[in-house]
Amino acid sequence: MDINEIVQTKRAREYAINMRPVLNRKALFSDETANYRTPFEPEIGDRVTIKFRTWMDNVDYVFFICGSERKQMKKAYSKGVFDYYTYTTEPLAERIHYFFEVRTGNQKCFYNKLGVSKDLQEYNSFEIAPGFKTPDWAKGAIMYQIYTDRFCNGDTSNDVEDREYIYINEGVRRVRDWNRLPEPMDVRDFYGGDLKGIWDKLDYLQDLGVEVLYLNPIFVSPSNHKYDSQDYDYIDPHYGVIVEDGGECLPEGDNDNSHASKYIHRVVNKKNLEASNRFFAEFVEEVHRRGMKIILDGVFNHCGSFNKWLDRERLYEHTEGYEKGAYVSGDSPYRSFFKFNYEHGWPYNEYYDGWWGHSTLPKLNYEESPELYRYIMDIGKKWVSPPFNADGWRLDVAADLGRTSEFNHQFWKDFRKAVKEANPEAVIIAEHYGDPSEWLKGDEWDTVMNYDAFMEPVSWFLTGLEKHSDEANESLYGNGKAFFEMMRYHMLRMQTSSLMTAMNELSNHDHSRFLTRSNRRIGRLGTAGAAAASEGISYGIFRQGVVLQMTWPGAPTIYYGDEAGVCGWTDPDNRRTYPWGNEDLELIEFHRYMTGIRKRNQAFRTGSLRQLAAEQGMIAYGRFSRGNKEGGESKGVVIINTCHEAMTYSIPVWLIGVTDSEYMSRRMLTYEEGYNAGAVNYEVKNGILIIEVPAVGSAVLVAREQ
């Protein structure tokens, strides 16, 4: 072959290569769900089959890349408009990271957790952590958070009485008007909600679609929030039962809690404490009988100054059956539980470290107290074991525990081991702000309260406000592209097992109510007043939030009363009572419809997520769960329109595998004035769904065969 023939052959080859179909990058997809990984949560020694999706007959090669390993994937089957490539790993010995390379002719791209990339970006790789599992019951579960004092008063005999004791320099108060709004200093006001009240409303919660109860702290504590534990071993009798009452409340002018004989009798008396624990065990048994779960709130970073180990209030000093507290005596067996800074302060040594300097919240001194360390490990096990059988822990300010990062991680490794040995199906959920990835490697927390990868992006997109109603950013309001960018950035920091169990909240006890945030107004109770919390609210925005909550990856967690139309600025106004007899029945029914849609469509619980559209004023996304080459998929589409006029959208539903042989059945349409749960069918043409969405509205659709 002469030189001319060689040149011509080369040109012909280049022409043929360049005539290859353009690589359809939009069709490329993989993730860490069971759709694309089998087994989904592998053990050490397992082989894992990884799947990758391409447009049909569109690529030449797909490579699986893990470290220095680069393996060609095999085309396994085709379905609809897609080809599916697979690769099975060697038996797993440790954590691995991987991504994909796709080639068509001379076209090449990479695919990682952020999607298609021109450049190699190993730091955004997919991850497999063998041995890391989150409980199946928690994946996508519908949760309900209860601030016990404000939910329902089922037993008035255990109500806190006026001046039963002194808390933060003033006497506690019994609020007799259930509908009275919280005052700026609310922490010492008690409305009487208790476990019996929750028990009485289990029918309501079950009918609402709730699968898991998450209770703010219920252990003995002097505050209504109970994040300052007095005794980790017992349920507070004010929430449980008081079988033996007695003593007197403090008279005016006497602020010495060592004289608070009624309070001491109620919460120090072992008969009341043991009876309350038995009542809780019976309560959990009833919750489980209904097929529901229950999560407790653990505050292990700090305790309270009332705590029996410290006893700053001298409640236990003269009570038989209790050791001297570390505040009372330098010889206390609990002295090492706290860090004292003055060795000559006893008796009544007030020179101890407090969490963030608060003397009412003494910091627990784990590093210097093996006894305390073991005690809390035992507490972690105790409440998830018989006879109590709680189903997991929510951990308060978990990243703050201990004095160093190294110690913090070791503590949670040991805590996880202890809890999981006691109850392998218990879930461990941490309160955390910021990147949680260091704790979500499979040997510490299961997941987090999902502030960064749900609450904040949703709030910015739908209201232009951050979660406290303290700050506004108009550029983020309705900004669909920014919404997905924020979500991707933060979701990247969690493995999918963690994402599926993360608490997705619109509101909670620390942040403003979402219905109040829908007024798009900056404010707090002390500045704007209570009435302003319900002024200018948008039910259209609120329903959009619920639609997102019930269809986004994670565990949607309803904050008590949100479903009934409760408003409120941030703490303490967000802790208003549940409005029994004055509920917004239409909103409750709307929540029932949305929980039902979630339960009936597996895609919304544990399916893959795919962005379908994003622009100013709208987002659209699809969820789809695994079928096989014969069928069996569950597919859903959600569209949110934040514009103040109805808009018609063309949605590329082919991206989640919806073809022209299927139709989209609308199961929910929301708008400012209400909602429509009637089924309406839409034809799909060339993989495109055309739909009109009302102003400040949303639509939820599911795919059905023609």
Buried (B, 14 or more C-beta within 10 A) or exposed (E): EEEEEEEEEEEEEEEEEEEBEEBBBEBBBBBBBBBBBBEBBBEEEBEBBBBBBBBBEBBEEBBBBBEEEEBEBEBBEEBBBBBBBBBEBEEBEEEBBBBBBBBBBEBBBBBBBBBBBEEEBEEBBBBBBBBBBBBBBBBBBBBBBBBBBBBBBBBEEBBBBEBBBBBEEEBBBBBEEBEEBBBEEBBBBBBBBBBBBBBBBBEBBBEBBBBBBBBBBBBBBBBBBBBBBBBBBBBBBBBBBBBEEEBBBBEEEEBEBEBBBBBBBBBBBEEBBBBBBBBBBEBBEEBEEEEBBBBBBBBBBBBBBBBBBBBBBBBBBEBEEBBBBBBBBBEBEBBBBBBBEEEEBBEEBEBBBBBEEBEBBBBBBBBEBEEBBEBBBBBBBBBBBEEBBBBBBBBBBBBBBBBEEEEBBBBBBBBBBBBBEBBEBBBBBBBBEEBBEEBBBBBBBBBBBBBBBBBBBBBBBBBBBBBBBBEBEEEBBBBBEBBBBBBBBBBBBBBBBBBBBBBBBBBBBBBBBBBBBBBBBBBBBEEBBBEBBBEEBBBBBBBBBBBBBBBBBBBBBBBBBBBBBBBBBBBBBBBBBBBBEEBBEEBBBBBBBBBBBBBEBBBBBBBBBBBBBBEEBBBBBBBBBBBEEEEEBBBBBBBBBBBEEEBEBEBBBBBBBBBBEBBBBBBBBBBBEEBBBEEEEBEBEEBBBEBEBBBBBBBBBBBEEE
